[in-house]
């Protein structure tokens, strides 16, 4: 079995999937209390780093993606597949799991 080296530039999502770099979770509460790893909530905001070609319609054409590379997005809490490349954390989502583009 050959070893495959993965990086963000080598991952190309299929269909309506989106590859998102997860933003770091909060380490400290607004009151100044430091949170241990077990108490941290899973972040729901990230930056789109790769997108697929879009969902295929019934007539065979492709539906254009609503997000683009570089967009900051808010996504569902338990959606997608978590992927770790090196020290960075990513999530592979379906476009329907993205709730909003954050300005």
GROMACS elastic network, one bead per residue, 0.5 to 0.9 nm:
[ bonds ]
;  ai    aj funct       b0    kb
    5    10     6  0.85485   500
    6     9     6  0.81417   500
    6    10     6  0.60860   500
    6    11     6  0.70224   500
    6    85     6  0.70760   500
    7    10     6  0.53305   500
    7    11     6  0.65762   500
    7    85     6  0.66345   500
    7    86     6  0.85067   500
    8    11     6  0.54583   500
    8    12     6  0.83267   500
    8    19     6  0.85908   500
    8    49     6  0.73968   500
    8    50     6  0.76947   500
    8    85     6  0.79315   500
    9    12     6  0.76343   500
    9    49     6  0.87110   500
    9    50     6  0.80578   500
   11    19     6  0.81952   500
   11    50     6  0.75941   500
   12    18     6  0.88622   500
   12    19     6  0.80932   500
   12    50     6  0.65394   500
   12    51     6  0.69908   500
   12    52     6  0.65412   500
   13    16     6  0.77670   500
   13    17     6  0.54712   500
   13    18     6  0.61867   500
   13    19     6  0.66360   500
   13    50     6  0.69113   500
   13    51     6  0.58432   500
   13    53     6  0.79429   500
   13    92     6  0.78385   500
   14    17     6  0.58045   500
   14    18     6  0.83234   500
   14    51     6  0.79044   500
   14    53     6  0.66075   500
   14    54     6  0.78175   500
   14    55     6  0.88661   500
   15    18     6  0.88309   500
   15    51     6  0.85592   500
   15    52     6  0.51305   500
   15    53     6  0.54342   500
   15    55     6  0.50788   500
   15    56     6  0.71763   500
   15    62     6  0.88112   500
   15    94     6  0.86337   500
   16    51     6  0.75282   500
   16    52     6  0.54773   500
   16    53     6  0.65899   500
   16    56     6  0.83149   500
   16    63     6  0.86231   500
   16    64     6  0.88943   500
   16    65     6  0.70574   500
   16    93     6  0.85436   500
   16    94     6  0.58471   500
   16    95     6  0.55963   500
   16    96     6  0.82698   500
   17    50     6  0.88170   500
   17    51     6  0.62772   500
   17    52     6  0.53969   500
   17    53     6  0.83317   500
   17    54     6  0.76008   500
   17    55     6  0.85032   500
   17    92     6  0.67563   500
   17    93     6  0.54559   500
   17    95     6  0.56199   500
   17    96     6  0.87731   500
   18    48     6  0.68848   500
   18    49     6  0.79212   500
   18    50     6  0.60714   500
   18    52     6  0.62149   500
   18    67     6  0.85335   500
   18    91     6  0.82371   500
   18    92     6  0.57644   500
   18    93     6  0.51674   500
   18    94     6  0.60429   500
   18    95     6  0.62168   500
   19    47     6  0.85636   500
   19    48     6  0.59943   500
   19    49     6  0.57960   500
   19    50     6  0.50018   500
   19    51     6  0.61413   500
   19    52     6  0.84440   500
   19    90     6  0.69123   500
   19    91     6  0.59718   500
   19    93     6  0.64398   500
   19    94     6  0.88971   500
   20    45     6  0.88664   500
   20    46     6  0.58122   500
   20    47     6  0.53418   500
   20    49     6  0.55929   500
   20    50     6  0.71191   500
   20    51     6  0.87667   500
   20    72     6  0.88644   500
   20    73     6  0.84008   500
   20    89     6  0.87516   500
   20    90     6  0.54803   500
   20    91     6  0.52977   500
   20    92     6  0.63419   500
   20    93     6  0.75162   500
   21    45     6  0.86886   500
   21    46     6  0.53016   500
   21    47     6  0.51741   500
   21    48     6  0.63463   500
   21    49     6  0.65253   500
   21    88     6  0.75684   500
   21    89     6  0.62124   500
   21    91     6  0.65734   500
   22    25     6  0.86403   500
   22    43     6  0.69790   500
   22    44     6  0.76497   500
   22    45     6  0.63972   500
   22    47     6  0.67424   500
   22    48     6  0.89687   500
   22    88     6  0.80127   500
   22    89     6  0.57248   500
   22    90     6  0.52680   500
   22    91     6  0.67610   500
   23    43     6  0.66215   500
   23    44     6  0.79240   500
   23    45     6  0.58825   500
   23    47     6  0.73659   500
   23    89     6  0.83206   500
   23    90     6  0.88991   500
   24    27     6  0.86004   500
   24    43     6  0.70248   500
   24    45     6  0.87759   500
   24    46     6  0.86513   500
   24    89     6  0.88518   500
   25    40     6  0.70325   500
   25    41     6  0.71769   500
   25    42     6  0.69414   500
   25    43     6  0.54839   500
   25    44     6  0.89239   500
   26    29     6  0.71876   500
   26    34     6  0.89847   500
   26    35     6  0.79751   500
   26    40     6  0.72215   500
   26    41     6  0.82600   500
   26    43     6  0.83599   500
   27    33     6  0.85491   500
   27    34     6  0.58775   500
   27    35     6  0.55166   500
   27    36     6  0.77237   500
   27    37     6  0.84225   500
   27    40     6  0.75221   500
   28    31     6  0.78736   500
   28    32     6  0.58287   500
   28    33     6  0.54427   500
   28    35     6  0.56800   500
   29    32     6  0.52844   500
   29    33     6  0.52598   500
   29    34     6  0.64842   500
   29    35     6  0.72492   500
   30    33     6  0.75212   500
   35    38     6  0.80183   500
   35    39     6  0.60321   500
   35    40     6  0.63261   500
   36    39     6  0.54980   500
   36    40     6  0.66571   500
   37    40     6  0.54616   500
   37    41     6  0.87711   500
   38    41     6  0.83510   500
   40    43     6  0.86199   500
   41    44     6  0.89173   500
   42    77     6  0.72270   500
   42    78     6  0.87341   500
   43    46     6  0.79865   500
   43    77     6  0.76781   500
   44    73     6  0.82304   500
   44    74     6  0.56286   500
   44    75     6  0.53945   500
   44    76     6  0.66030   500
   44    77     6  0.58867   500
   44    78     6  0.89785   500
   45    72     6  0.69955   500
   45    73     6  0.56222   500
   45    75     6  0.63868   500
   45   102     6  0.84071   500
   46    71     6  0.83993   500
   46    72     6  0.56044   500
   46    73     6  0.55526   500
   46    74     6  0.67887   500
   46    75     6  0.80935   500
   46    90     6  0.84700   500
   46    91     6  0.87786   500
   47    69     6  0.78160   500
   47    70     6  0.59457   500
   47    71     6  0.56785   500
   47    73     6  0.61546   500
   48    51     6  0.74069   500
   48    67     6  0.78567   500
   48    68     6  0.69101   500
   48    69     6  0.50619   500
   48    70     6  0.52854   500
   48    71     6  0.54725   500
   48    72     6  0.64155   500
   48    73     6  0.71819   500
   49    68     6  0.84113   500
   49    69     6  0.52385   500
   49    70     6  0.62159   500
   49    71     6  0.83144   500
   50    68     6  0.80489   500
   50    69     6  0.59102   500
   50    70     6  0.86670   500
   51    54     6  0.80917   500
   51    65     6  0.79522   500
   51    67     6  0.80181   500
   51    68     6  0.70154   500
   51    69     6  0.68450   500
   52    55     6  0.84076   500
   52    65     6  0.79534   500
   53    56     6  0.88201   500
   53    62     6  0.74438   500
   53    63     6  0.83465   500
   53    64     6  0.75270   500
   53    65     6  0.74096   500
   54    62     6  0.56904   500
   54    63     6  0.53470   500
   54    64     6  0.54599   500
   54    65     6  0.53903   500
   54    95     6  0.88411   500
   55    61     6  0.84994   500
   55    62     6  0.56147   500
   55    63     6  0.52657   500
   55    64     6  0.74565   500
   55    65     6  0.78021   500
   56    59     6  0.80438   500
   56    60     6  0.58532   500
   56    61     6  0.57481   500
   56    63     6  0.61259   500
   57    60     6  0.53009   500
   57    61     6  0.54216   500
   57    62     6  0.58541   500
   57    63     6  0.64852   500
   58    61     6  0.74697   500
   59    62     6  0.88417   500
   64    67     6  0.89833   500
   65    68     6  0.72308   500
   65    95     6  0.77661   500
   66    95     6  0.81290   500
   67    70     6  0.87028   500
   67    71     6  0.65888   500
   67    73     6  0.84593   500
   67    95     6  0.81304   500
   67   101     6  0.76582   500
   68    71     6  0.58544   500
   69    72     6  0.88964   500
   71   101     6  0.66565   500
   71   102     6  0.75448   500
   71   103     6  0.83084   500
   72   100     6  0.86626   500
   72   101     6  0.58095   500
   72   102     6  0.52691   500
   72   103     6  0.70841   500
   73    98     6  0.67578   500
   73    99     6  0.74581   500
   73   100     6  0.57249   500
   73   102     6  0.53524   500
   73   103     6  0.86478   500
   74    97     6  0.89881   500
   74    98     6  0.60651   500
   74    99     6  0.55700   500
   74   100     6  0.52062   500
   74   101     6  0.62576   500
   74   102     6  0.66128   500
   75    78     6  0.87318   500
   75    79     6  0.73905   500
   75    93     6  0.84323   500
   75    97     6  0.58133   500
   75    99     6  0.51360   500
   75   100     6  0.70746   500
   76    79     6  0.53643   500
   76    80     6  0.84656   500
   76    97     6  0.56965   500
   76    98     6  0.64674   500
   76    99     6  0.66625   500
   77    80     6  0.89201   500
   78    81     6  0.89952   500
   79    91     6  0.86310   500
   79    92     6  0.86549   500
   79    93     6  0.66626   500
   79    94     6  0.82403   500
   79    97     6  0.63042   500
   79    98     6  0.88348   500
   80    91     6  0.60358   500
   80    92     6  0.52747   500
   80    94     6  0.69311   500
   80    97     6  0.77158   500
   81    90     6  0.84124   500
   81    91     6  0.54043   500
   81    92     6  0.51533   500
   81    93     6  0.67644   500
   82    89     6  0.73257   500
   82    90     6  0.59941   500
   82    92     6  0.66017   500
   83    88     6  0.86711   500
   83    89     6  0.60532   500
   83    90     6  0.50628   500
   83    91     6  0.56454   500
   83    92     6  0.73469   500
   84    87     6  0.68278   500
   84    88     6  0.58821   500
   84    90     6  0.59681   500
   84    91     6  0.83519   500
   85    88     6  0.54970   500
   85    89     6  0.64425   500
   85    90     6  0.74851   500
   86    89     6  0.80986   500
   93    96     6  0.80979   500
   93    97     6  0.63710   500
   93    98     6  0.76006   500
   94    97     6  0.55205   500
   94    98     6  0.74162   500
   95    98     6  0.55277   500
   95    99     6  0.87989   500
   96    99     6  0.75436   500
   98   101     6  0.79782   500
